[in-house]
């Protein structure tokens, strides 16, 4: 890709009003600037020449390592870079648009920055576009969106134009349930699971959608606040007490196992907060999101490999509330964390979005089809002029 090409920069002025159901970390007074890079897997014979190992399995592992390195490099891991006054925020979004009339999947990586004024937002977005184009794994062809039409098609704005209706948007998250503890019922949050092969389930389901459909994975580097670290530690302690109590009173084996699982999950969550990301997964349709696609995406992102694959599942959120639907749509248009369903507050809503690098790379994952490719799946290829 020609790094000297000028990207189309989609600018959004600061929102005029804060609104009641604001998403977490929205910079209410910031200009928002977005760029789009259209991507597609290179032909398998071309990708095969990149391998360092001896077989196709090594090729896949190397490609996945390159994707994890790409995501890791997006996180500055710096209190100054993320928390200082005047610091700008940036985020990326993986978009896949299924258009049945076209017969192929359109894949794009979007980048967005926030800044205090229009000129700064434009400059930072142009720099970010160069960074993304240079560092996206070379297993993929990359073409910069240089016009408004190219940007909006890559971002799936044709689908987002008319999706804020019941059944038009759904959010997929990690399992959310509750566990009894000595201090009362505590929230139990599952994990996104990394799997070598489950990801292909997503692309096959998207390709089979009978309606125009958008899959969106939003990712923003962030820092865990001191209050959040304390809340996570408290939840871990509650899980420890629940596990000890279950064993002391001689609870049934499933109860003990559930308590021990909660403790293991919260230990893992707390360890991931050194360099966390805000992560959200949405599906949107101008008609109705097919239920089988929701199941395919949720199960693929929480599938556990091994002889006993059953593990924490996924949560699915839908709403008919017009304000919430429009907030979801607005977040996806501006590339900001979309507002959550009403009632998911109580200081827990940001925790449920935080994920470490391993979970982030399990979800924000580009397709890597084998030879001769996945049945029924074709990716749109767009080359620079």
C-alpha positions in Angstrom: 0.0 0.0 0.0 1.2 3.5 -0.8 1.7 5.2 2.6 1.8 8.6 0.9 -1.9 8.4 -0.1 -4.1 10.9 1.8 -6.9 9.1 3.8 -10.4 10.3 3.9 -10.9 11.7 7.4 -14.4 11.6 8.7 -14.8 14.4 11.3 -17.5 14.7 14.0 -17.8 17.9 16.0 -18.3 17.7 19.8 -21.8 16.6 20.8 -23.9 19.5 21.8 -25.6 17.9 24.7 -24.4 15.2 27.1 -27.6 13.2 27.2 -28.9 11.0 29.9 -27.5 7.6 29.0 -23.9 8.5 28.1 -21.4 5.7 27.3 -18.3 5.4 29.5 -15.3 7.5 28.6 -17.0 9.7 26.1 -15.0 12.9 25.6 -18.0 15.2 25.5 -16.0 18.2 24.3 -13.8 16.4 21.8 -13.6 16.4 18.1 -13.7 12.9 16.7 -11.8 11.9 13.5 -11.9 8.5 11.8 -10.1 6.7 9.0 -10.7 3.4 7.4 -8.4 0.7 5.9 -10.1 -1.9 3.8 -8.4 -5.3 4.3 -8.6 -8.9 3.0 -6.6 -12.1 3.4 -4.0 -12.5 0.8 -4.2 -15.7 -1.3 -3.0 -18.7 0.6 0.0 -19.5 -1.6 1.2 -15.9 -1.0 0.7 -16.2 2.8 2.4 -19.6 2.9 5.7 -18.0 1.7 5.7 -16.0 5.0 6.0 -18.9 7.3 9.0 -19.4 9.5 8.0 -22.9 10.6 7.6 -26.1 8.7 3.9 -26.6 8.2 0.5 -24.8 7.9 -0.1 -25.1 11.6 3.1 -23.1 12.2 1.9 -20.6 9.6 -1.4 -20.0 11.6 0.4 -19.6 14.9 2.8 -17.1 13.4 -0.1 -15.1 11.9 -2.0 -15.1 15.2 1.2 -13.9 17.0 1.5 -11.0 14.5 -2.1 -10.0 15.2 -1.5 -10.0 19.0 1.6 -7.9 18.5 -0.4 -5.4 16.4 -2.9 -5.1 19.2 -0.2 -4.9 21.9 1.5 -2.1 20.0 -1.7 0.0 20.1 -1.6 0.2 23.9 0.8 2.9 25.2 0.9 1.4 28.7 1.6 4.9 30.0 -0.2 6.9 32.6 1.0 10.0 30.9 -0.2 9.0 27.4 -3.7 8.0 28.6 -4.3 10.0 31.8 -2.6 13.4 31.5 -4.7 16.5 30.9 -5.0 17.2 27.2 -4.1 13.6 26.3 -6.0 12.3 23.3 -7.7 9.0 23.1 -7.6 6.6 20.1 -9.4 3.4 19.3 -9.7 0.8 16.6 -12.7 -1.1 15.3 -12.9 -4.3 13.3 -15.8 -4.1 10.9 -17.2 -6.9 8.7 -20.2 -6.2 6.5 -22.2 -9.0 4.9 -24.2 -7.8 1.8 -26.1 -10.8 0.4 -26.7 -9.1 -2.9 -22.9 -8.8 -3.4 -22.0 -12.3 -2.2 -18.8 -11.4 -0.3 -17.7 -10.0 3.0 -16.3 -6.5 3.2 -13.6 -6.3 5.9 -12.1 -3.1 7.4 -10.1 -1.8 10.3 -11.2 1.6 11.4 -9.1 4.0 13.5 -10.4 7.0 15.5 -8.9 9.7 17.6 -10.3 12.4 19.9 -8.7 15.9 20.2 -9.6 19.3 21.5 -9.9 21.0 18.1 -10.5 20.1 14.5 -7.0 20.7 13.3 -5.4 18.5 15.9 -8.0 15.7 15.3 -7.3 15.8 11.5 -3.5 15.7 12.1 -3.7 12.8 14.6 -6.0 10.8 12.4 -3.6 11.1 9.4 -0.7 9.9 11.6 -2.9 7.1 13.0 -3.8 5.9 9.4 -0.1 5.7 8.5 0.6 3.7 11.7 -2.2 1.3 11.1 -1.2 0.8 7.4 2.4 0.2 8.3 1.8 -2.2 11.2 -1.2 -4.3 10.2 0.0 -7.9 9.7 1.4 -8.5 6.2 -0.8 -11.5 5.8 -3.4 -9.1 4.5 -3.9 -6.8 1.6 -4.6 -3.2 2.7 -6.3 -0.4 0.8 -6.8 3.1 2.3 -10.2 4.6 2.0 -9.5 8.0 0.3 -13.1 9.2 -0.4 -16.2 9.6 1.7 -18.0 6.9 -0.3 -15.1 4.4 0.3 -15.0 5.2 4.0 -18.7 4.9 4.6 -19.0 1.7 2.7 -16.0 0.2 4.6 -17.5 1.3 7.9 -20.9 -0.2 7.1 -22.8 3.1 7.3 -25.4 1.8 4.8 -26.4 -0.8 7.4 -26.1 1.6 10.4 -28.4 4.1 8.6 -31.5 2.2 9.5 -30.7 -0.2 12.4 -32.1 1.6 15.4 -35.3 -0.5 15.7 -36.2 -3.5 17.8 -34.2 -6.5 16.5 -31.8 -4.3 14.6 -28.9 -4.2 17.1 -27.6 -6.7 19.6 -24.6 -6.7 21.9 -22.7 -9.8 22.7 -20.7 -10.0 25.9 -19.0 -12.4 28.2 -21.2 -14.5 30.5 -22.8 -12.5 33.2 -24.5 -14.2 36.1 -24.5 -14.1 39.9 -23.0 -16.1 42.7 -24.0 -16.4 46.3 -21.4 -15.2 48.8 -21.2 -14.5 52.6 -21.7 -10.8 51.7 -24.7 -11.4 49.4 -25.0 -12.1 45.7 -22.0 -11.0 43.6 -21.7 -10.5 39.8 -19.9 -13.3 38.0 -18.2 -12.3 34.8 -16.9 -14.9 32.3 -14.1 -14.6 29.8 -13.5 -14.2 26.1 -11.7 -17.4 25.0 -8.8 -17.8 22.6 -9.1 -20.7 20.2 -7.1 -21.5 17.1 -10.0 -22.6 14.9 -13.4 -21.4 16.4 -13.0 -18.0 14.8 -13.8 -19.5 11.4 -17.4 -20.1 12.7 -18.0 -16.4 12.7 -17.1 -15.8 9.0 -19.2 -18.7 7.8 -22.2 -17.5 9.8 -21.8 -13.9 8.5 -21.5 -15.2 4.9 -24.8 -17.1 5.3 -26.8 -14.1 6.6 -30.0 -13.6 4.5 -30.0 -9.9 5.4 -27.4 -7.1 5.2 -25.5 -7.4 8.4 -22.6 -5.6 10.3 -20.3 -7.1 12.8 -18.4 -4.6 14.9 -15.6 -5.1 17.4 -14.6 -1.9 19.2 -11.3 -1.7 21.0 -9.9 1.2 23.0 -6.7 1.2 25.1 -7.4 2.5 28.6 -6.3 2.5 32.2 -8.0 0.9 35.2 -9.0 3.5 37.7 -8.0 3.0 41.4 -11.6 2.6 42.3 -12.0 -0.2 39.7 -8.9 -2.0 40.9 -10.4 -1.9 44.5 -13.8 -3.1 43.2 -12.1 -6.0 41.3 -10.1 -6.9 44.5 -13.3 -6.9 46.5 -15.0 -9.2 44.0 -12.1 -11.5 44.1 -12.2 -11.6 47.9 -15.9 -12.3 47.9 -15.3 -15.2 45.5 -12.6 -16.6 47.8 -15.0 -16.4 50.8 -17.7 -18.1 48.8 -15.4 -20.9 47.8 -14.2 -21.4 51.4 -17.8 -21.3 52.8 -19.0 -23.9 50.2 -16.3 -26.3 51.3 -16.8 -25.7 55.0 -20.6 -26.4 54.9 -20.1 -29.4 52.7 -22.1 -28.0 49.7 -22.8 -30.2 46.7 -19.9 -30.6 44.3 -21.5 -28.3 41.6 -21.8 -25.4 44.1 -18.1 -25.8 45.2 -17.0 -26.0 41.6 -18.9 -22.8 40.7 -17.4 -20.9 43.6 -13.9 -22.1 42.7 -14.5 -21.1 39.1 -15.5 -17.6 40.2 -12.3 -17.2 42.2 -10.2 -18.4 39.2 -12.0 -16.0 36.8 -11.6 -13.0 39.1 -7.9 -13.7 39.6 -7.5 -13.8 35.8 -9.5 -10.6 35.4 -7.5 -8.7 38.0 -4.2 -9.8 36.4 -5.3 -8.5 33.0 -5.8 -4.9 34.3 -2.2 -3.8 34.0 -2.8 -2.8 30.3 -6.6 -3.2 29.7 -8.7 -2.4 26.7 -12.4 -1.4 26.5 -14.0 -4.0 24.3 -17.5 -4.2 22.8 -19.0 -6.5 20.2 -22.2 -5.6 18.3 -24.2 -7.0 15.4 -26.4 -4.6 13.5 -28.9 -5.0 10.6 -31.2 -2.8 8.7 -33.8 -5.6 9.2 -33.4 -8.1 12.0 -30.2 -9.6 13.2 -30.4 -13.4 12.5 -30.5 -15.4 15.7 -28.2 -18.1 14.3 -25.5 -15.4 13.7 -25.8 -14.2 17.3 -25.3 -17.8 18.5 -22.4 -18.4 16.2 -20.5 -15.3 17.2 -21.2 -15.8 20.9 -20.2 -19.4 21.0 -17.1 -18.9 18.9 -15.8 -16.2 21.1 -16.3 -18.1 24.3 -15.4 -21.6 23.1 -12.9 -23.5 25.2 -10.7 -26.0 23.4 -9.8 -29.4 25.0 -11.5 -32.6 25.9 -14.0 -30.8 28.1 -14.9 -27.7 26.1 -17.8 -26.5 28.3 -16.9 -23.2 30.0 -18.3 -19.8 30.7 -20.7 -18.9 28.0 -21.8 -15.5 26.5 -24.4 -12.9 27.2 -26.7 -11.5 24.6 -28.4 -8.1 25.0 -31.3 -6.8 22.9 -33.5 -3.8 23.6 -36.6 -2.1 22.2 -35.9 1.1 24.1 -35.5 3.8 21.3 -33.0 5.9 23.3 -30.7 2.9 24.0 -30.9 1.7 20.4 -30.0 5.2 19.2 -27.1 5.4 21.7 -25.8 2.1 20.4 -26.0 3.3 16.8 -24.4 6.7 17.7 -21.5 4.9 19.4 -20.9 2.7 16.4 -21.0 5.7 14.0 -18.6 7.8 16.1 -16.4 4.9 17.1 -17.0 5.4 20.8 -18.0 2.9 23.5 -21.7 2.5 23.0 -24.0 3.1 25.9 -25.1 0.0 27.9 -28.6 -1.2 28.6 -30.4 0.8 31.3 -29.9 -0.8 34.7 -26.4 -2.1 34.0 -24.8 0.6 36.2 -23.8 0.5 39.8 -20.1 1.0 38.9 -20.0 -2.3 37.1 -20.6 -1.3 33.5 -17.0 -0.3 32.8 -15.6 -3.5 34.5 -17.7 -5.7 32.2 -16.0 -4.0 29.2 -12.4 -4.3 30.4 -10.3 -7.0 28.8 -6.6 -7.9 28.8 -4.5 -8.5 25.6 -5.3 -12.3 25.5 -9.0 -11.7 25.6 -8.8 -8.7 23.2 -6.8 -10.8 20.6 -9.4 -13.5 20.9 -12.1 -11.2 19.8 -10.4 -8.6 17.6 -9.1 -11.2 15.1 -8.8 -11.0 11.4 -9.7 -14.1 9.4 -7.0 -16.5 8.3 -8.6 -19.0 5.9 -6.8 -22.2 5.0 -6.2 -23.6 1.5 -8.5 -23.7 -0.5 -10.6 -21.5 1.8 -13.7 -21.9 3.9 -16.9 -23.2 2.2 -19.2 -20.4 1.1 -16.9 -17.6 2.4 -15.4 -15.0 0.0 -13.7 -11.7 1.0 -14.0 -8.6 -1.1 -10.7 -7.3 -2.4 -10.1 -3.6 -3.1 -6.8 -2.3 -4.5 -5.4 1.2 -4.4 -5.8 3.1 -7.7 
